[in-house]
Amino acid sequence: MSVTDAFNYKKVSETIGTAGLLNRQQLEALQQEGYQAVINLLPDDSEYAQSGERACVESQGLNYRYIPVDFNAPQKSDYHAFAAALRALQGQKLIVHCAANYRVSAFYAIYAHRNLGWSEQEAREHIASIWNPVEHEPWETYISLMLKSSD
């Protein structure tokens, strides 16, 4: 089972894919599929978290960044840690995941708006292609704030 079969998988560039939860088989196949790094936004204490994910990824020689984002209370500092990780891993084939690709799609859209020239509409369309933040407060408020601010 390929990473591209993960829940809500979306290829956003030649080097970056985003997804919901990766199962054990998908995690174990990352190196074979050419991935060089993983950013995980799903807290380890989530019922959906894969036990031993870091060890599985690092045993393949891949870079691993863990940024636990509380789905009910996303923070500006979470986004800043995500943006720093993306910059640090630039040029590497990368998968970014959480439970359902909700956190990831929001953070990536904000990043693309701030750094890659996406309009606010393009950022919102990217998010809407995966989920509706209006149904999951505080996300609509958070996304609006982050798209409009520069901090």
C-alpha positions as CSV (number, residue, x, y, z in Angstrom):
1,M,0.0,0.0,0.0
2,S,1.5,3.3,-1.2
3,V,1.6,6.6,0.7
4,T,-0.6,7.9,-2.1
5,D,-3.3,5.6,-0.8
6,A,-3.3,7.3,2.6
7,F,-6.5,9.0,3.7
8,N,-6.9,12.4,2.0
9,Y,-3.5,12.2,0.3
10,K,-2.8,15.2,-1.9
11,K,0.3,15.9,-4.0
12,V,1.0,19.7,-3.6
13,S,4.3,19.8,-5.5
14,E,6.9,17.6,-7.0
15,T,8.5,17.1,-3.6
16,I,5.7,17.5,-1.1
17,G,2.7,15.3,-0.4
18,T,0.2,15.8,2.4
19,A,-2.1,13.2,4.0
20,G,-4.1,12.0,6.8
21,L,-3.0,9.0,8.9
22,L,-0.3,6.8,7.5
23,N,-0.6,3.1,8.5
24,R,2.4,1.0,9.5
25,Q,2.8,-0.5,6.0
26,Q,2.9,3.0,4.5
27,L,5.4,4.3,7.1
28,E,7.6,1.3,6.4
29,A,7.6,2.0,2.6
30,L,8.6,5.7,2.8
31,Q,12.2,5.2,1.8
32,Q,11.3,2.8,-1.0
33,E,8.9,5.4,-2.4
34,G,11.7,8.0,-2.4
35,Y,10.7,10.0,0.6
36,Q,13.5,11.7,2.6
37,A,11.5,13.3,5.4
38,V,8.3,13.3,7.4
39,I,6.6,16.1,9.3
40,N,4.0,14.8,11.7
41,L,1.4,17.2,13.1
42,L,-0.6,14.5,15.0
43,P,0.0,14.4,18.7
44,D,1.3,11.1,20.0
45,D,-1.5,10.9,22.5
46,S,-4.1,10.9,19.8
47,E,-6.2,7.8,19.4
48,Y,-5.1,7.8,15.8
49,A,-1.3,8.1,16.3
50,Q,0.9,5.3,15.2
51,S,3.0,3.9,18.0
52,G,6.7,4.0,17.2
53,E,6.3,6.2,14.2
54,R,9.5,8.2,14.8
55,A,11.6,5.1,15.2
56,C,10.1,3.5,12.1
57,V,10.8,6.7,10.0
58,E,14.3,7.3,11.4
59,S,15.3,3.6,11.0
60,Q,14.9,4.2,7.2
61,G,17.4,7.1,7.4
62,L,14.7,9.7,6.9
63,N,14.4,13.1,8.7
64,Y,11.5,13.3,11.1
65,R,9.9,16.4,12.5
66,Y,7.2,16.1,15.2
67,I,5.0,19.2,15.7
68,P,2.0,18.1,17.8
69,V,-0.9,20.4,17.0
70,D,-3.9,20.3,19.3
71,F,-6.8,20.1,16.8
72,N,-9.1,22.0,19.3
73,A,-6.5,24.8,19.9
74,P,-4.1,25.5,17.1
75,Q,-1.5,28.1,18.0
76,K,0.6,30.6,16.0
77,S,3.7,28.9,17.4
78,D,2.5,25.6,15.8
79,Y,2.4,27.2,12.4
80,H,5.8,28.9,12.9
81,A,7.3,25.5,13.8
82,F,5.7,24.0,10.7
83,A,7.1,26.8,8.5
84,A,10.6,26.4,10.0
85,A,10.5,22.6,9.4
86,L,9.4,23.1,5.7
87,R,12.3,25.6,5.2
88,A,14.8,23.2,6.9
89,L,13.7,20.3,4.7
90,Q,13.4,22.3,1.5
91,G,14.4,20.2,-1.6
92,Q,13.8,16.9,0.1
93,K,10.9,14.6,-0.9
94,L,8.6,15.1,2.0
95,I,5.3,13.8,3.4
96,V,3.4,15.9,5.9
97,H,0.6,14.2,7.8
98,C,-1.8,14.4,10.7
99,A,-5.0,12.4,11.3
100,A,-7.1,13.5,8.3
101,N,-5.0,16.1,6.5
102,Y,-7.0,18.9,8.1
103,R,-4.2,20.5,10.2
104,V,-1.7,19.9,7.4
105,S,-3.9,21.4,4.6
106,A,-4.5,24.5,6.7
107,F,-0.9,25.0,7.6
108,Y,0.3,24.3,4.1
109,A,-2.2,26.7,2.6
110,I,-1.1,29.4,5.0
111,Y,2.5,28.7,4.2
112,A,1.9,28.8,0.4
113,H,-0.1,32.1,0.8
114,R,2.8,33.7,2.8
115,N,5.7,32.2,0.9
116,L,4.8,30.8,-2.5
117,G,2.5,33.5,-3.9
118,W,-0.8,31.8,-3.5
119,S,-3.7,34.2,-3.3
120,E,-6.1,33.9,-0.3
121,Q,-8.6,32.3,-2.6
122,E,-6.1,29.7,-3.8
123,A,-5.2,28.9,-0.1
124,R,-8.9,28.6,0.8
125,E,-9.6,26.4,-2.3
126,H,-6.8,24.1,-1.3
127,I,-8.3,23.7,2.2
128,A,-11.8,23.3,0.8
129,S,-10.6,20.5,-1.5
130,I,-10.1,18.4,1.7
131,W,-12.4,19.7,4.4
132,N,-14.6,22.6,5.6
133,P,-13.0,24.5,8.6
134,V,-16.3,26.2,9.3
135,E,-17.5,22.9,10.7
136,H,-14.5,22.7,13.1
137,E,-14.1,25.8,15.2
138,P,-11.6,27.2,16.0
139,W,-10.2,26.5,12.6
140,E,-12.1,29.0,10.5
141,T,-11.1,31.8,12.9
142,Y,-7.5,30.6,13.1
143,I,-7.1,30.3,9.3
144,S,-8.6,33.7,8.7
145,L,-6.3,35.3,11.2
146,M,-3.2,33.5,9.9
147,L,-4.0,34.3,6.2
148,K,-4.4,38.0,7.1
149,S,-1.4,38.5,9.5
150,S,2.3,38.2,8.8
151,D,3.4,37.1,12.2
